[in-house]
């Protein structure tokens, strides 16, 4: 009788099983690592924000006046010379005047006030978009389909649209959108009326992250749930 050697089959089955286990471990490890990295970066950011806040308080007490945001920026540069890298994850640092009149640093990535983060990031993104459009128009007669800006240490594509996208809240609860998005409309294009704006002028802008959105219209100013939440 001929005996069948099953060792090769067993070895192959074992190898396949081990490979599947390795893949599963990687799948499990990636989210855990991302959570650990975020918490580590947030802790480092909070420590840096505290140092910046302490420096601004000392400056305020020594001068006994609130000064301007430009003065506060100078102070922040003196306290933290490497201010552009103050957040380990590259978060944009904003200065917001507190109730006591002292400017406080706010990280666009890690601050616990999520609506505030969206309001600050949206305003900054709109300013960067306007700068980007001016730059693009210097070299081309065609309007760009999108403008890439850098916000919170990452690239963000501001996409030109012909009508307002159906976004009223964060992307996590809006079908068809994911992560951080930004869209803009120009006067006289598509469904955006020219009104009193010049041709090619930004008349609509929306910025949204996973939690909230901020919408700017030339006729209304800033709205969106990142602003309506201020009342709560």
Secondary structure by P-SEA (a helix, b strand, c coil): cccccaaaaaaaaaaaaaaaaaaaaaaaaaaaaaaaaaaaaaaaaaaaaaaaaaaaaaaaaaccccccaaaaaaaaaaaccccccccccccbbbbbbccccbbbbbbcccccaaaaaaaaaaaaaaaaaaaaaaaaaacccccccbbbbbcccbbbbbcccccccccccccccccccccbbbbbcccccccccccccccccccbbbbbcccbbbbbbccccccccccccccc
